[in-house]
Amino acid sequence: MPRGLPRATAFESLRLASAFIPPGTPHMTPGRDLLRSRSLLANLEAEYGGRPVLIRVRGGQALLILSGRDALRVLAGDDDSYAPAGHERAFALPTDVLRPGFIEIAREEAQGMVGTVDHARLGARWQRVARRCVYGDGAAGDEELTRLLEGVTRAGRRRARRRQDLLSGRYDARIIDHLRRAEPGSLAGLIAETPAEAESRGLMQAAFWLMGLGVAATGLMQTLALLAAHPAHRKSARADCDYLRACLREALRLWPPVPALSRVTTTETSWYGTTLPPGVTVLVPLATHQRNPSLPYANAFTPEIWLDGTAAEEWWAMPGCDGVHLTLAVGTAFLGGLLQAARPKPVGRVLSPHRPLPHTLNMATLRVTLRPARRRPAQG
């Protein structure tokens, strides 16, 4: 086999970039057809023996990782040659002291959610959780803040620079007031207690936190829908917080929030005889590996893999950053609050336990009915 990295054709690059450039990257929109993407990757693996492939993207090139071995090299964390891209930056502030308060906020906001729940309704409630955690109770009802952040992200994807700058200015002005209030128990309060954090750094940290927590709404809705359709799993999830957390992780495996993780080279790196300069984007397509047909549980709802060590043996299930762990903890508390107060019932049979789960979900039509849980009569 010749040394060096293979280069995808212009047509292959277009298909690959549209499938695997993660959301939030300004020059591309996220792809949605995982089956087609998996077929394309399989063809590339067979043709190039699993070596990474250079693809063209606007503004340069990116390296697409195909094998688990190369993915571990990029993601293992013991090599500072690969830094997270902007939308995946780790939350650098120590947050253990905030976790109990965030969990209590999630449980509070979960109360009163009965009747028909769709993605929009659940998302609006979860965004209150995110705003309270990041900026404090004073930001709970600031829905315009969330709309501005969504607008900034959307404009970035479309490369609408002027609109992005306009919305960013309005967004920054709005969050400065929240940061200056520095409510105790919030991220804003923690930033205020960190003298080394300049105001611009605080703005960036808070924006990443709000975005990171906010995008979990889709995974929470998917988990709730899965539990509504799988009574046995729902029973276990109500009784065991660790099992409920595993259910959330399983939903994120089945429908990953991003099709690929991205890193950026910080120095020259050598790949199979080819030297890449600093600043090259490296893409690791998690989505296609997490539902690889060779996995016996590929298209089934199997929370047990996160508890019995099965997932621990897979590179795509590597522990995430502190922000990921915090989001899982807060999201699990939110789901736990919903399950303690109500019983979810599915609307339709989209996620039937009797057939393979779909590779894509239409979140606009996904619904669950939450019926108030029956209270056991008091013992006389």
C-alpha positions as CSV (number, residue, x, y, z in Angstrom):
1,M,0.0,0.0,0.0
2,P,1.5,3.4,-0.9
3,R,2.5,5.7,1.9
4,G,0.7,9.0,2.5
5,L,-2.9,10.0,2.9
6,P,-5.5,9.4,0.2
7,R,-7.5,12.4,-1.0
8,A,-11.2,12.2,-1.6
9,T,-12.5,13.4,-4.9
10,A,-14.4,16.7,-5.1
11,F,-17.7,14.8,-5.2
12,E,-16.7,12.6,-2.2
13,S,-15.6,15.6,-0.3
14,L,-18.9,17.3,-0.8
15,R,-20.8,14.3,0.4
16,L,-18.5,13.7,3.4
17,A,-18.4,17.3,4.5
18,S,-22.2,17.6,4.4
19,A,-22.5,14.4,6.4
20,F,-19.9,14.9,9.1
21,I,-19.1,18.6,9.6
22,P,-20.7,19.1,13.1
23,P,-23.4,21.7,13.8
24,G,-22.1,25.1,14.8
25,T,-19.3,24.9,12.2
26,P,-19.8,28.1,10.2
27,H,-19.1,26.8,6.7
28,M,-21.2,23.7,6.6
29,T,-24.6,22.4,7.7
30,P,-25.0,19.1,9.5
31,G,-25.9,16.0,7.5
32,R,-28.8,13.7,8.5
33,D,-28.6,10.5,6.4
34,L,-26.6,8.2,8.5
35,L,-27.3,5.1,6.5
36,R,-25.9,6.8,3.3
37,S,-23.0,8.1,5.3
38,R,-22.1,4.7,6.7
39,S,-22.2,3.2,3.2
40,L,-19.8,5.9,2.0
41,L,-17.4,5.4,4.9
42,A,-17.5,1.6,4.3
43,N,-16.5,2.1,0.7
44,L,-13.6,4.4,1.7
45,E,-12.4,2.0,4.3
46,A,-12.4,-0.8,1.8
47,E,-10.6,1.3,-0.8
48,Y,-7.9,2.8,1.5
49,G,-7.5,0.1,4.1
50,G,-8.8,2.3,6.9
51,R,-6.4,5.1,6.5
52,P,-7.7,8.6,7.2
53,V,-8.8,10.5,4.1
54,L,-8.2,14.2,3.3
55,I,-11.4,16.0,2.2
56,R,-11.9,19.5,0.9
57,V,-13.9,22.0,2.9
58,R,-14.4,25.7,2.4
59,G,-11.3,27.4,3.6
60,G,-9.0,24.4,3.5
61,Q,-9.0,20.7,4.1
62,A,-10.0,18.3,6.9
63,L,-8.8,14.9,7.9
64,L,-11.6,12.3,8.2
65,I,-10.7,9.5,10.6
66,L,-11.9,6.0,9.6
67,S,-10.4,3.5,12.1
68,G,-10.9,3.1,15.8
69,R,-7.1,3.1,16.3
70,D,-6.7,6.5,14.7
71,A,-9.7,7.8,16.6
72,L,-8.1,6.9,19.9
73,R,-4.9,8.7,18.9
74,V,-7.0,11.9,18.4
75,L,-9.4,11.6,21.3
76,A,-7.4,9.9,24.0
77,G,-6.4,13.2,25.6
78,D,-2.7,12.4,26.2
79,D,-1.6,14.3,23.1
80,D,-1.9,18.1,23.1
81,S,-1.5,18.1,19.3
82,Y,-5.3,17.9,19.0
83,A,-7.4,20.6,20.6
84,P,-11.2,20.6,20.7
85,A,-12.9,22.9,18.1
86,G,-14.7,26.0,19.4
87,H,-18.1,24.3,19.7
88,E,-16.6,21.4,21.7
89,R,-14.3,23.3,24.0
90,A,-14.2,21.8,27.5
91,F,-15.7,23.9,30.2
92,A,-12.6,25.0,32.0
93,L,-14.0,26.1,35.3
94,P,-14.3,23.7,38.2
95,T,-18.0,23.0,38.6
96,D,-18.3,20.3,41.3
97,V,-19.5,22.9,43.8
98,L,-22.3,23.8,41.4
99,R,-23.6,20.4,40.6
100,P,-25.9,19.8,43.6
101,G,-27.6,23.2,43.0
102,F,-28.0,22.5,39.2
103,I,-29.5,19.1,39.9
104,E,-32.1,20.7,42.3
105,I,-32.9,23.3,39.6
106,A,-33.6,20.5,37.1
107,R,-35.9,18.7,39.5
108,E,-37.8,21.9,40.2
109,E,-38.3,22.7,36.5
110,A,-39.5,19.1,35.8
111,Q,-42.5,19.6,38.1
112,G,-45.9,20.2,36.5
113,M,-45.1,18.7,33.1
114,V,-48.3,16.8,32.4
115,G,-50.4,16.3,29.3
116,T,-49.0,16.2,25.8
117,V,-45.3,17.0,25.6
118,D,-43.5,17.6,22.4
119,H,-39.9,18.7,21.6
120,A,-40.8,22.4,21.7
121,R,-42.6,22.2,25.1
122,L,-39.9,20.1,26.8
123,G,-37.2,22.2,25.2
124,A,-38.7,25.4,26.5
125,R,-38.7,24.0,30.0
126,W,-35.2,22.7,29.7
127,Q,-33.9,26.0,28.5
128,R,-35.1,27.5,31.8
129,V,-32.9,25.0,33.5
130,A,-29.9,26.0,31.3
131,R,-30.4,29.7,31.9
132,R,-30.8,29.3,35.7
133,C,-27.7,27.2,35.9
134,V,-25.6,29.6,33.8
135,Y,-26.9,33.0,34.9
136,G,-29.1,32.4,37.9
137,D,-32.8,32.6,38.7
138,G,-33.0,36.1,37.3
139,A,-32.5,34.7,33.8
140,A,-35.1,32.0,34.1
141,G,-37.7,33.8,32.0
142,D,-35.3,35.4,29.6
143,E,-36.4,33.5,26.5
144,E,-35.0,36.2,24.2
145,L,-31.5,35.3,25.4
146,T,-32.0,31.7,24.1
147,R,-33.5,33.0,20.8
148,L,-30.5,35.3,20.3
149,L,-28.1,32.4,20.9
150,E,-30.0,30.2,18.4
151,G,-29.9,33.1,15.9
152,V,-26.2,33.6,16.2
153,T,-25.5,29.9,15.7
154,R,-27.9,29.7,12.7
155,A,-26.3,32.7,11.1
156,G,-22.9,31.2,11.6
157,R,-23.9,28.0,9.8
158,R,-25.2,30.0,6.9
159,R,-22.1,32.2,6.8
160,A,-24.3,35.3,7.2
161,R,-21.6,37.3,8.8
162,R,-23.3,40.7,9.0
163,R,-26.4,39.1,10.7
164,Q,-24.2,37.1,13.0
165,D,-22.3,40.2,14.1
166,L,-25.6,42.0,14.7
167,L,-27.1,39.2,16.8
168,S,-23.8,38.6,18.6
169,G,-23.7,42.3,19.7
170,R,-27.3,42.1,21.1
171,Y,-26.6,38.7,22.7
172,D,-23.4,40.0,24.4
173,A,-25.1,43.1,25.7
174,R,-27.8,41.0,27.2
175,I,-25.6,38.5,28.9
176,I,-23.3,41.1,30.4
177,D,-26.1,42.2,32.6
178,H,-26.7,38.6,33.8
179,L,-23.0,38.1,34.4
180,R,-22.7,41.3,36.4
181,R,-25.5,40.2,38.6
182,A,-23.3,37.2,39.5
183,E,-26.0,35.2,41.3
184,P,-24.5,32.8,43.9
185,G,-24.8,29.2,42.8
186,S,-24.7,30.0,39.1
187,L,-21.9,29.9,36.6
188,A,-22.0,33.6,36.4
189,G,-21.3,33.7,40.2
190,L,-18.4,31.3,39.8
191,I,-16.9,33.5,37.0
192,A,-17.2,36.5,39.2
193,E,-15.2,34.8,41.9
194,T,-12.4,34.0,39.4
195,P,-10.2,37.2,39.2
196,A,-8.1,35.9,36.2
197,E,-11.2,35.7,34.0
198,A,-11.4,38.8,31.9
199,E,-14.9,39.9,30.9
200,S,-14.5,38.6,27.3
201,R,-13.4,35.2,28.6
202,G,-16.4,35.1,30.9
203,L,-18.7,35.9,27.9
204,M,-17.2,33.0,26.0
205,Q,-17.4,30.6,28.8
206,A,-21.0,31.4,29.6
207,A,-22.0,31.2,25.9
208,F,-20.5,27.7,25.6
209,W,-22.2,26.6,28.8
210,L,-25.6,27.8,27.7
211,M,-25.1,26.2,24.3
212,G,-23.8,22.9,25.7
213,L,-26.7,22.6,28.1
214,G,-29.3,23.7,25.7
215,V,-28.6,21.2,23.0
216,A,-29.3,18.4,25.4
217,A,-33.1,19.1,25.0
218,T,-33.3,16.8,21.9
219,G,-31.6,13.9,23.7
220,L,-34.0,14.3,26.7
221,M,-37.0,14.2,24.5
222,Q,-35.8,11.1,22.7
223,T,-35.1,9.4,26.0
224,L,-38.5,10.2,27.3
225,A,-40.1,8.8,24.1
226,L,-38.0,5.7,24.4
227,L,-39.1,5.1,28.0
228,A,-42.7,5.7,27.1
229,A,-42.5,3.0,24.5
230,H,-40.5,0.5,26.7
231,P,-42.4,-0.1,30.0
232,A,-39.8,-2.5,31.4
233,H,-37.0,0.0,31.0
234,R,-39.2,2.8,32.4
235,K,-39.8,0.8,35.5
236,S,-36.1,0.3,36.1
237,A,-35.3,3.9,35.3
238,R,-37.8,5.2,37.9
239,A,-36.2,3.0,40.5
240,D,-32.5,3.5,39.7
241,C,-30.8,6.8,38.9
242,D,-27.8,5.1,37.4
243,Y,-30.1,3.1,35.1
244,L,-31.9,6.4,34.1
245,R,-28.6,7.9,33.2
246,A,-27.8,4.9,31.1
247,C,-31.1,5.4,29.3
248,L,-30.0,9.0,28.5
249,R,-26.6,7.9,27.2
250,E,-28.3,5.2,25.1
251,A,-30.6,7.7,23.4
252,L,-27.5,9.8,22.7
253,R,-25.9,6.8,21.1
254,L,-28.9,6.0,19.0
255,W,-29.3,9.6,17.8
256,P,-26.0,11.5,18.4
257,P,-26.4,15.2,18.8
258,V,-23.5,15.7,16.4
259,P,-22.5,13.4,13.6
260,A,-18.8,13.8,14.3
261,L,-16.4,15.1,16.9
262,S,-13.8,17.6,15.6
263,R,-10.4,18.5,16.7
264,V,-7.9,21.0,15.4
265,T,-4.2,20.3,15.0
266,T,-2.1,22.6,17.2
267,T,1.3,21.6,15.7
268,E,2.6,19.6,12.8
269,T,1.4,16.0,12.9
270,S,2.5,13.0,10.8
271,W,-0.1,10.6,9.3
272,Y,1.0,7.6,7.3
273,G,3.9,9.6,5.8
274,T,2.0,12.8,5.3
275,T,2.8,15.9,7.5
276,L,-0.2,18.1,8.3
277,P,0.3,21.7,9.4
278,P,-1.2,23.3,12.5
279,G,-4.8,24.4,12.1
280,V,-6.2,21.4,10.2
281,T,-9.6,20.1,11.3
282,V,-9.7,16.4,12.2
283,L,-13.1,14.8,12.1
284,V,-14.1,11.6,14.0
285,P,-17.5,10.3,12.8
286,L,-19.0,8.9,15.9
287,A,-22.5,8.5,14.5
288,T,-21.6,5.8,12.0
289,H,-19.7,3.7,14.5
290,Q,-22.2,3.9,17.3
291,R,-24.8,2.1,15.2
292,N,-22.4,-0.1,13.2
293,P,-24.4,-3.1,11.9
294,S,-21.7,-5.4,13.5
295,L,-22.9,-4.4,16.9
296,P,-25.6,-6.8,18.2
297,Y,-27.4,-3.9,19.9
298,A,-27.0,-1.4,17.0
299,N,-30.6,-0.5,16.4
300,A,-32.1,-1.5,19.8
301,F,-32.7,0.4,23.0
302,T,-30.2,-1.3,25.3
303,P,-29.3,0.8,28.3
304,E,-27.6,-2.2,29.9
305,I,-24.5,-1.7,27.7
306,W,-23.6,1.4,29.8
307,L,-23.8,-0.6,33.0
308,D,-22.3,-4.0,32.3
309,G,-19.0,-2.9,30.7
310,T,-20.0,-3.5,27.1
311,A,-19.8,0.1,26.0
312,A,-16.7,0.7,28.1
313,E,-14.8,-1.5,25.5
314,E,-15.8,0.8,22.6
315,W,-13.7,3.8,21.7
316,W,-16.7,5.8,20.8
317,A,-18.0,5.5,24.4
318,M,-14.9,7.2,25.9
319,P,-15.6,9.4,28.9
320,G,-16.3,13.0,27.8
321,C,-15.2,16.3,29.2
322,D,-16.4,17.7,32.5
323,G,-19.1,19.6,30.7
324,V,-20.5,16.3,29.3
325,H,-20.6,14.7,32.7
326,L,-22.4,17.7,34.2
327,T,-25.0,17.8,31.4
328,L,-25.7,14.1,31.9
329,A,-26.1,14.6,35.7
330,V,-28.5,17.5,35.3
331,G,-30.3,15.9,32.4
332,T,-30.8,12.7,34.4
333,A,-32.2,14.7,37.3
334,F,-34.6,16.5,35.0
335,L,-35.9,13.1,33.6
336,G,-36.1,11.7,37.1
337,G,-38.3,14.6,38.1
338,L,-40.6,13.9,35.1
339,L,-40.8,10.2,35.9
340,Q,-41.6,10.6,39.6
341,A,-44.5,13.0,38.9
342,A,-46.0,11.4,35.8
343,R,-46.1,8.2,33.6
344,P,-45.1,8.7,30.0
345,K,-47.3,7.1,27.3
346,P,-46.3,7.0,23.7
347,V,-48.2,8.9,21.0
348,G,-48.0,6.6,17.9
349,R,-45.6,3.6,17.4
350,V,-42.5,5.3,16.0
351,L,-40.3,3.8,18.7
352,S,-41.9,0.4,19.0
353,P,-39.8,-2.1,21.0
354,H,-40.8,-4.8,18.5
355,R,-38.9,-3.5,15.6
356,P,-35.5,-1.9,14.9
357,L,-35.3,1.8,15.9
358,P,-35.2,4.3,13.0
359,H,-31.9,6.0,12.2
360,T,-33.6,9.4,12.2
361,L,-36.4,10.9,14.1
362,N,-38.7,13.8,13.1
363,M,-38.6,15.8,16.3
364,A,-41.4,18.0,15.1
365,T,-43.9,15.1,15.3
366,L,-42.5,13.2,18.3
367,R,-44.9,13.4,21.2
368,V,-45.4,11.8,24.6
369,T,-48.4,12.0,26.9
370,L,-47.5,12.5,30.6
371,R,-50.2,11.3,32.9
372,P,-50.0,12.1,36.6
373,A,-48.6,9.2,38.6
374,R,-51.0,7.4,40.9
375,R,-50.3,8.1,44.5
376,R,-50.4,5.1,46.8
377,P,-53.0,5.6,49.6
378,A,-51.4,6.4,53.0
379,Q,-51.2,3.4,55.4
380,G,-53.5,3.8,58.4
